């Protein structure tokens, strides 16, 4: 719960910060779920790495669930070009 300390600053608990990280993570999952492509999975991997780094800064052990891309971009592009030929 947010509280004001004597100097007037808002103080956030670790639980509050973890809740914010979780909400951001869920929103990102929803956006990426609409397009299941290599690029979107790669974006998601980078996004969750950033969330994990931010959590570490606050001393929170938070590891978002992420699906690691298996298909390299050049293979996807190469396969598309071959299919058109």
Order of alpha helices (4+ residues) and beta strands (2+ residues): beta-beta-alpha-alpha-alpha
